[in-house]
Amino acid sequence: MSTPLTSENLRLAPKVVLHDHLDGGLRPQTLIDLAKETGYDRLPSTDAGTLATWFRESANSGSLERYLETFAHTVGVMQTRDAITRIAAEAAEDLAADGVVYAEVRYAPEQSQQKGLGLDEIVEATQEGFALGASRAAADGRTIRVGTLLCGMRQADRSQEIAELAVRHRDSGVVGFDIAGPEAGFPPTRQIDTFEYLRQENMHFTIHAGESFGLPSVWEAVQRCGAERLGHGVRLADDVTVGEDGSVKLGEVASYVRDRRIALEMCPSSNLQTGAAKSLEEHPFPLLAAERFRVTVNTDNRLMSDCTVSSEFGLLVEAFGYGWEDVERFTLNAAKAAFIDYEDRRALIDDVLIPAYQALAGDGS
């Protein structure tokens, strides 16, 4: 018999997350502790519950720019080696507790240099934290592997430097590169030389595109820059036409993205907060999923959205009636798009995910 698709069973099911920001997932109490330790005195509250509410309400503005302002506080405490290591360790623990078996967590090293840390030192501290968190999770009977994505901030001019940093640390757990920050006015082609460098170095990369800006952002990311995945990609739906009879026609960009199996790192709660989608019912996720785009389910920022991977799946299950086979499909989509070696992806899919979902769906014994 099929296992009931409850929130607790969703939490226990093995999951893969590709789009999770380290500076968007701090525990509120950790933020308070580190603010005290590091001398950061601009937190809106020193009560963990009140602070969590402040982040959630501030992020619910419907503006990407205001949403991004909340990161001043989290980045503000990520300025010492010990703080970074603690935050990374807790991120790995929290994701593992939510049933995540493989996570790609991203952050911008350039934002943690306010107190003099070097870029390599920041990466080393983060990798140390992820390893520590994975070890603690294993001691509690949970297995997680964390791959790191290094972000260049698109409004700055350091993407090449960060790309070289990613390549330099590719053998210590850094699996890819991304550009983050406001899309409007900062098209991905501003960093086109960096993306050419990454291709020459055989380094994976994803690009935030199609979140607050329209289809041209997606086209540039894919056609000009060569993105392997799209961070959000919500506005790709602008290139999908649904007729009165329910027929669906894809435009050239949408067809290309689907044909090339370019994964969409979709984050439902975050998309509502930033205004990328007006409501969950109007979110393009079900349309793109039905048309067999490689949609994946992600958190974006667990603190700001007060979410987990499981709760994001829960929203989609409740809104669109998805069952275990859909949860499995979206999870396999993420595993197939992960920036790890083919053999590791195959082992994750064949040895971990498929057997687990067969058991949940009642297909195995």
Number of C-alpha atoms within 10 A of each C-alpha: 10 13 12 13 17 11 15 13 14 21 20 15 21 23 30 28 25 31 27 26 21 28 27 23 26 23 18 21 15 17 24 20 16 23 21 14 12 15 10 16 14 11 16 11 15 17 12 16 11 12 19 19 16 16 21 19 15 18 26 20 15 18 16 21 16 15 20 16 12 19 15 13 18 24 21 21 26 27 22 20 18 14 22 25 24 21 26 27 24 23 28 30 24 19 28 29 19 21 22 26 22 24 25 22 25 26 25 25 23 20 18 21 16 14 10 9 15 14 18 15 14 23 25 18 21 26 23 19 24 28 19 19 27 25 19 18 21 14 10 12 10 18 20 25 18 26 22 27 29 27 28 25 21 22 17 10 12 15 26 17 13 24 24 17 18 27 19 12 18 16 9 14 20 26 25 26 29 27 27 22 17 19 21 13 10 16 20 24 15 15 18 18 13 19 28 14 14 20 15 9 12 11 19 22 24 29 27 28 33 25 28 22 18 20 20 15 24 30 22 18 25 22 12 14 23 17 25 19 27 27 25 29 27 28 21 26 19 15 15 20 13 11 9 7 6 8 8 13 14 17 14 12 19 21 15 15 22 19 12 12 18 19 26 33 29 24 26 26 24 28 23 21 24 21 16 23 22 13 14 17 12 11 17 21 24 17 15 19 15 10 15 12 21 24 29 26 27 32 29 30 23 24 25 27 26 18 18 25 23 24 19 18 24 21 16 19 18 10 12 13 10 16 14 20 13 14 22 21 17 20 23 22 21 27 24 19 20 24 25 18 9 11 9 13 19 15 11 18 18 12 11 14 21 17 15 18 22 16 14 21 18 13 12 12 7
